[in-house]
Amino acid sequence: MSNEAGIIRNICISLTKGTAKSEVPEARLIADWGIEHDAHAGKWHRQISLLPQDKIAGFNARGAGVIPGDFGENLIVEGIDFTAISPGVRLVSGDCVLEITQIGKKCHSHCAIFKKMGECIMPRNGIFAKVIKGGIIRKGDRVTVMEKKEHTGYTAAVITMSDKGAAGQREDESGRFLRERLTAEKYDVIEYLLLPDDEEMLKRELIRLADERQVNLIITTGGTGFSQRDITPEATLAVATRNAPGIAEAIRAESLRITRRAMLSRAASVIRNETLIVNLPGSRKAVEECLDVCLAELGHGLGILLGRDGECGRE
C-alpha cells in the first residue's frame, strides 16, 4: 500500500451541517481542525470526509445523478484502492497530511438520494480523517498513501465507569494508568471516556467505538462487582457478536492467587465484529495485576481476529 497514489478530483465545502456541499477549486486545511470554513471542521475525529471517484461513478451509472458534494463529502479522490485503507493510514498531498480515523458511517436519516436509489454509498465507502498537518490543497493535486505511523500496531480505547469520576468527585487513576500502559505497549489509544454507571450509555459508546471508529481493542475499568450500579458486564455482553470468555477466566484464575475476593468479579470479555472488548476492575492496583495476566497475549488474539497472524495452536 505504501506510496500508492491518486488524484484529488473535487473539493467541496458547506457552511451549514446537513446540507450538500458546494465545489471549490482549492481549500485550506487546518491542523486538528479540518477545512477552513467547512461546517464539519472541529476538534473531533471526522474532520475531513472522502469518497472514491469510482464508487460515485458506479452509483451514477445506475441513474443516481449525483454531483460532487451531494453526499456531504469534502474530497473525491481517484486512483486509490480505498478497500485496502484502514484507520491509522496516512494520506499526503503536498504539505498536507491526513490520518484515516473511520471507514463508513451509519446513515441516521434517509436522504433524497437514498429514497431514490434505495441505498447510499457513504455507509460502506465513506472515508473519514483528521488533519495532522495543514496547508493548501487544490483540484488535481496528487495524493499519496503512506503506511500507518510506527507505533500504531493496533488501536485502543479506554472507558472508565465511575459515577464519582464522571461527576468530577474522584480522580481516574485506573483510566490514566491504562492509557499509559497501552501506549507503552505500542497501542494507539485514540479515545478515552469517563462515564457514569449507565448501561445504555455504555452500550452506545461500545457500539460507536467498534462499528464507527473500528477500534481494535476496548478496555473498560470499573463496574464489574455486585453493586446495583455495576452494569459493565451486562452492557458488554449485550453488544457482543461472539463470546471470548477465556480472557476474563484467566484474569480471575490468576487474581485468585492474590485475593479470594477475585471470585466476586463478574467481568466479561467478548468480541464485537472485529473489536475485542475486555472488562477490568476499577482499582488502579487491580488493573495493573490484570494487565500483567492478559496484555502480552492480547496482541496475538487481535492478530487472529483481524487475519494478520496464524492460528493459536502450539508447535
Secondary structure, DSSP 8 states (H G I E B T S, - for coil): -TT-EEEEEEEEE-SSTTS--EEESEEEEETTTEETT-TT-SSSS-SEEEEEHHHHHHHHHTT----TTTT--SEEEES--GGG--TT-EEEETTEEEEEEEE----SS--HHHHHHS--SHHHH-EEEEEEE-EEEETT-EEEEE---TT-SEEEEEEEE-HHHHTTSS--HHHHHHHHHHHHTTEEEEEEEEE-S-HHHHHHHHHIIIIIS--SEEEEES--SSSTT--HHHHHHHH-SEE-HHHHHHHHHHHTTT-GGGGG----EEEETTEEEEEE-SSHHHHHHHHHHHHHHHHHHHHHHTTSS------
